[in-house]
Amino acid sequence: MSTAVLLDTDGRTRLLPLGEPAAVRRPAAPLRSRTAYAAAHVVPRVSGENVPGAPADVDWDATLAYRHHLWSWGLGVADAMDTAQRNMGLDTAATRELVRRSAAEARSVGGALVVGVNTDHLADDVVPLAQVVDAYVEQLHAAEDCGAGVVLMASRHLARVAEGPADYERVYAEVLARAGGPVLLHWLGEAFDPQLRGYFGSADTRTAADVVVRVLERHADRVRGIKMSLLDADAEVALRRRLPDGVHLFTGDDFHYVDLIAGDGERFSHALLGAFAAIAPVAGAAIAALDAGDPAGYRRLLGPTEALSRQVFAAPTAYYKTGIAFLSWLNGHQPAFAMVGGLHGARSLPHLSEVVRLADAAGVLEDPELAARRWNGLLALAGVAVPALEPVA
């Protein structure tokens, strides 16, 4: 049995014998009952100059291998979104390259892929609405030319210049009219990005939801669904009830996804979650349990992961990406605990210690011995007194 050293905020340490990973098997067939995308992160090149403000230097082999890991568990991949550190270290050139490479890898294995489309390549912070539309369409067509599905991400440019709901309705109407096929919309709350406060024309969720519904009703033939990331389960359920036929809700609620995906007996949410990137084996097996008509098995597997996700996505929520990369490193999917833009320094060691504890409780440490060795080594490097439980490397 492997043992991890846990670090409290007062500096005290305690020992945690790690349990076995959850007993799961890769799905033998494509997942059917829910569409589930894992929003994937990027792995930096270890010898790259990935410091704050520098262009991202990506380890493409490790980054793309992680996408194959997600596909192997039956999940789709949502790429070039906020989990990939968009606007937090992943620059425009790296984003475009990520879309191109991920689309090629998806084609090679028949993996489901959607990619984020935004306006973030614009040099100016404030531009007219017509330029917001053109920027969206430029990225939209580039993604479609690569063969990728599209998520129209929430735009900071639109949030800055929109004077009310009518401006949102106008921009989305013009962009959707130029889409080559149905897309996903994206409602990202201010917990994830404070610059998006009041998106869709109001800081009141119910008022903004009215705008969303009007957009969806007028353009239902152009929209597959909407990813909702407000961390407000009641608001998601309320919007889910109002969706036009054929338009689906994709939960982005990393606090309440277990119940939202299970549904209320009448409706359920599909998934597009950063959390699923960190727990892919358990997430894929849980959805497979729903496919098999085993809701108890679904909850048994996925239920314990929600406490872990709440820790990873704790305020300030925008730094959840650090927890995703940390778990990827613990599980052996990248050679170092490092991130583009130096973002691996965005969480404290006691915070990460709790991630270790909850990951163990959820059964998502794929190789407990490796996880303990890496974590204990990180603590030792930071000057924490780690007993000689096992070799530290």
Salt bridges, closest charged atoms under 4 A:
ASP8 OD1 - ARG14 NE 3.27
ASP10 OD2 - ARG12 NE 2.72
ASP57 OD2 - ARG45 NH2 2.68
ASP79 OD2 - ARG67 NE 2.60
GLU97 OE2 - ARG100 NH2 2.70
GLU97 OE2 - ARG101 NE 2.73
GLU105 OE1 - HIS68 NE2 2.65
ASP120 OD2 - ARG86 NE 2.66
ASP134 OD1 - ARG178 NH1 3.63
GLU138 OE2 - ARG96 NH2 3.54
GLU138 OE1 - HIS121 NE2 3.14
GLU169 OE2 - ARG214 NH2 2.86
GLU169 OE1 - ARG218 NH1 2.41
GLU174 OE2 - ARG170 NE 3.25
GLU190 OE2 - ARG197 NH1 2.81
ASP193 OD2 - ARG156 NE 2.74
ASP210 OD1 - ARG242 NH1 2.96
ASP253 OD2 - HIS256 ND1 2.81
ASP259 OD1 - ARG299 NH1 2.79
ASP264 OD2 - ARG240 NH2 3.61
GLU266 OE1 - ARG267 NH1 3.40
GLU354 OE2 - ARG357 NH2 2.60
GLU366 OE2 - HIS69 NE2 3.79
GLU366 OE1 - HIS333 NE2 3.13
GLU369 OE2 - ARG373 NH1 3.80
